[in-house]
Amino acid sequence: MAELLLEEGLLLEEGLHSLDRVSDTPEDIQDKVGPWSPDWTSDKHDEVRNVARIRTLTTLRRLDGRCKALLLQFLYEAHLCPKGKPIVVLVGADLRGAELERAKLGRAHLDRVDLSGANLKEARLIGASLFGADLAGADLTRTNLVATNLTRANLERAKLQGANLTKASLRAANLTGANLSGAIVTAEQLASAHSLKGAILPNGRSNPEAALRRL
C-alpha cells in the first residue's frame, strides 16, 4: 500500500508540476496525471491528497493570472475541487489576479481562497462555496452567483454590477465600497452583510440605510 500511495503521489506531483510550463494545455496535463481513482476521498488516499494540495498551493504562488486560471479550471474539470468533498483542498490558495472571465465553476469548493483583484466577469459560480474568500477588488460584473455561499467573504470594492445573487448567502460579508448597481439581490440579503459602508446598491443609491428601505 505504501508503494502504491507513493507511486500515485509522485504521479500527481508530476502532473501538477507540468503546470509550471505555460505550453501545456489542460489536456496535456491530464494525460500526464492519468485517470483519477473513483475513491480519492477515502482515508487511504490522505497522503496522495496532501501531496496534491501542497504542490498545487506552491505552484499557484509562482503563476501569473492566466496560468492560475488554467490550473483552477483543470482542477475543476478533473472533479478535484467539488463542493462538499474536495479532493484538493484550496483553502488559502493564491488566486490573486486570476483571469477567470466567463469561467464555469459551478459548485466549486473555494472556501477561504484569495481571489482579490481577480477577473470573474460573467463567470458561472452557481452553487459554489466561497465561504470566507477574499474577493476584494474583484470584477464580478454580470457574474452568475445564484445560490453561491459568500458568507464572511471580503467583497470590499468588488464590482458586482449586474451580478445575479439570487439565493446567495451574504451573511457577515464585507461589501464596503462594493458596486452592486443593477445586481439581482434582495434587501434581506444585503441587510445580513457585515458592512455596506460606501456601497452602491442595485438602485444606484449610495446611502445604504435609506436605499435598503426602497429596494
C-alpha positions as CSV (number, residue, x, y, z in Angstrom):
1,M,0.0,0.0,0.0
2,A,2.8,2.4,0.9
3,E,4.4,1.8,-2.5
4,L,1.1,2.4,-4.3
5,L,0.5,5.6,-2.4
6,L,4.0,6.8,-3.2
7,E,3.6,6.0,-6.9
8,E,0.2,7.7,-7.1
9,G,1.5,10.8,-5.2
10,L,4.5,11.1,-7.5
11,L,2.3,10.8,-10.5
12,L,0.0,13.6,-9.2
13,E,3.0,15.7,-8.4
14,E,4.5,15.2,-11.9
15,G,1.2,16.2,-13.5
16,L,0.8,19.3,-11.3
17,H,4.5,20.2,-11.9
18,S,3.7,20.4,-15.6
19,L,1.6,23.5,-14.9
20,D,4.8,25.4,-14.5
21,R,5.2,25.1,-18.2
22,V,2.9,27.5,-19.9
23,S,2.9,25.5,-23.2
24,D,0.9,22.6,-21.6
25,T,-2.8,22.6,-22.2
26,P,-5.3,21.1,-19.7
27,E,-5.5,18.0,-21.9
28,D,-1.7,17.6,-21.9
29,I,-1.7,17.9,-18.1
30,Q,-4.5,15.4,-17.6
31,D,-2.6,12.9,-19.8
32,K,0.4,13.2,-17.6
33,V,-1.6,12.9,-14.3
34,G,-3.6,10.0,-15.6
35,P,-7.0,8.7,-14.6
36,W,-8.4,9.7,-11.2
37,S,-9.3,7.0,-8.7
38,P,-13.0,6.7,-8.0
39,D,-12.4,6.8,-4.3
40,W,-10.0,9.7,-3.9
41,T,-11.9,11.0,-0.8
42,S,-11.3,7.8,1.2
43,D,-8.9,7.9,4.1
44,K,-6.4,5.6,2.3
45,H,-5.6,8.4,-0.1
46,D,-4.9,11.1,2.6
47,E,-1.2,11.1,1.7
48,V,-1.9,11.5,-2.1
49,R,-4.3,14.4,-1.5
50,N,-1.8,16.1,0.8
51,V,0.9,15.9,-1.9
52,A,-1.5,17.3,-4.4
53,R,-2.6,20.1,-2.1
54,I,1.0,21.2,-1.2
55,R,2.1,21.0,-4.8
56,T,-0.9,23.0,-6.0
57,L,-0.6,25.8,-3.5
58,T,3.1,26.1,-4.1
59,T,2.7,26.2,-7.8
60,L,-0.1,28.8,-7.7
61,R,2.2,31.3,-5.9
62,R,4.5,31.3,-8.9
63,L,1.9,31.6,-11.6
64,D,0.5,34.7,-13.4
65,G,-3.2,35.4,-13.6
66,R,-3.7,33.5,-16.8
67,C,-1.9,30.4,-15.6
68,K,-3.7,30.5,-12.2
69,A,-7.0,30.3,-14.1
70,L,-5.7,27.4,-16.2
71,L,-4.7,25.4,-13.1
72,L,-8.0,26.1,-11.4
73,Q,-10.0,25.2,-14.4
74,F,-8.0,22.0,-14.7
75,L,-8.7,21.0,-11.1
76,Y,-12.4,21.8,-11.6
77,E,-12.8,19.8,-14.8
78,A,-11.0,16.9,-13.2
79,H,-13.5,16.9,-10.4
80,L,-10.8,17.6,-7.8
81,C,-12.4,20.6,-6.0
82,P,-16.2,19.9,-5.8
83,K,-18.2,21.4,-3.0
84,G,-18.7,19.1,-0.1
85,K,-15.9,16.6,-0.6
86,P,-13.0,18.3,-2.4
87,I,-10.0,16.1,-3.2
88,V,-7.6,19.0,-3.4
89,V,-8.5,21.5,-0.6
90,L,-7.7,25.0,-1.8
91,V,-8.0,26.9,1.5
92,G,-5.5,29.7,1.4
93,A,-4.8,29.3,-2.3
94,D,-3.2,32.3,-4.0
95,L,-5.6,33.1,-6.9
96,R,-4.9,36.8,-6.8
97,G,-5.5,38.4,-10.2
98,A,-6.7,35.2,-11.8
99,E,-8.1,35.7,-15.3
100,L,-11.4,33.7,-14.9
101,E,-13.7,35.7,-17.2
102,R,-16.6,33.5,-18.2
103,A,-15.2,30.6,-16.3
104,K,-17.6,27.8,-15.4
105,L,-17.1,26.9,-11.7
106,G,-20.5,25.8,-10.6
107,R,-20.5,24.0,-7.2
108,A,-16.7,24.5,-6.8
109,H,-15.2,24.4,-3.3
110,L,-13.3,27.7,-3.0
111,D,-13.6,28.4,0.7
112,R,-11.1,31.0,2.0
113,V,-9.2,31.3,-1.3
114,D,-7.6,34.6,-2.2
115,L,-9.3,35.9,-5.3
116,S,-8.5,39.6,-4.7
117,G,-8.3,41.5,-7.9
118,A,-9.4,38.5,-9.9
119,N,-11.3,38.9,-13.2
120,L,-14.5,36.8,-12.7
121,K,-16.6,38.9,-15.2
122,E,-19.6,36.8,-16.5
123,A,-18.3,33.7,-14.7
124,R,-20.7,31.0,-13.6
125,L,-20.4,30.2,-9.9
126,I,-23.8,28.7,-9.4
127,G,-23.9,26.9,-6.0
128,A,-20.2,27.4,-5.4
129,S,-18.8,27.8,-1.9
130,L,-16.7,30.9,-1.3
131,F,-17.0,31.0,2.5
132,G,-14.5,33.5,3.8
133,A,-12.9,34.1,0.4
134,D,-11.1,37.3,-0.3
135,L,-12.7,38.9,-3.3
136,A,-11.5,42.5,-2.6
137,G,-11.4,44.5,-5.8
138,A,-12.5,41.5,-7.9
139,D,-14.5,42.1,-11.1
140,L,-17.8,40.1,-10.7
141,T,-19.7,42.1,-13.3
142,R,-22.7,40.1,-14.6
143,T,-21.4,37.0,-12.8
144,N,-23.9,34.3,-12.0
145,L,-23.8,33.8,-8.3
146,V,-27.1,32.0,-7.8
147,A,-27.1,30.1,-4.6
148,T,-23.4,30.8,-4.0
149,N,-22.1,30.8,-0.5
150,L,-20.4,34.2,0.2
151,T,-20.8,34.0,3.9
152,R,-18.0,36.1,5.6
153,A,-16.5,36.8,2.2
154,N,-14.5,40.0,1.7
155,L,-16.1,41.8,-1.2
156,E,-14.6,45.2,-0.4
157,R,-14.6,47.4,-3.6
158,A,-15.8,44.4,-5.7
159,K,-17.5,45.2,-9.0
160,L,-20.9,43.4,-8.8
161,Q,-22.8,45.4,-11.4
162,G,-25.5,43.2,-12.9
163,A,-24.5,40.2,-10.9
164,N,-27.2,37.6,-10.2
165,L,-27.1,36.9,-6.4
166,T,-30.4,35.1,-6.2
167,K,-30.5,32.9,-3.1
168,A,-26.8,33.7,-2.5
169,S,-25.6,33.9,1.2
170,L,-24.2,37.3,2.1
171,R,-24.2,36.7,5.8
172,A,-21.4,38.7,7.5
173,A,-19.9,39.5,4.1
174,N,-17.9,42.7,3.8
175,L,-19.4,44.8,1.0
176,T,-17.7,48.1,1.9
177,G,-17.3,50.2,-1.3
178,A,-18.8,47.5,-3.5
179,N,-20.7,48.4,-6.6
180,L,-24.0,46.5,-6.8
181,S,-25.6,48.7,-9.4
182,G,-28.2,46.6,-11.3
183,A,-27.4,43.4,-9.3
184,I,-30.2,40.9,-8.6
185,V,-30.3,40.8,-4.8
186,T,-32.9,41.4,-2.1
187,A,-32.9,43.8,0.8
188,E,-32.9,40.9,3.2
189,Q,-29.7,39.5,1.7
190,L,-28.0,42.9,1.9
191,A,-29.2,43.5,5.4
192,S,-27.4,40.3,6.5
193,A,-24.0,41.7,5.3
194,H,-21.4,42.8,7.9
195,S,-20.8,46.2,6.1
196,L,-22.3,48.2,3.3
197,K,-20.4,51.3,4.0
198,G,-19.9,53.3,0.8
199,A,-21.5,50.6,-1.3
200,I,-23.6,51.5,-4.4
201,L,-26.8,49.4,-4.1
202,P,-28.8,47.9,-7.0
203,N,-31.0,51.0,-7.3
204,G,-27.9,53.2,-7.7
205,R,-28.1,54.8,-4.3
206,S,-25.0,55.1,-2.2
207,N,-26.7,55.6,1.2
208,P,-27.3,52.0,2.4
209,E,-29.6,52.8,5.3
210,A,-32.0,54.9,3.1
211,A,-31.6,52.8,0.0
212,L,-32.4,49.5,1.6
213,R,-35.8,50.7,2.6
214,R,-36.5,51.5,-1.1
215,L,-35.4,48.2,-2.6
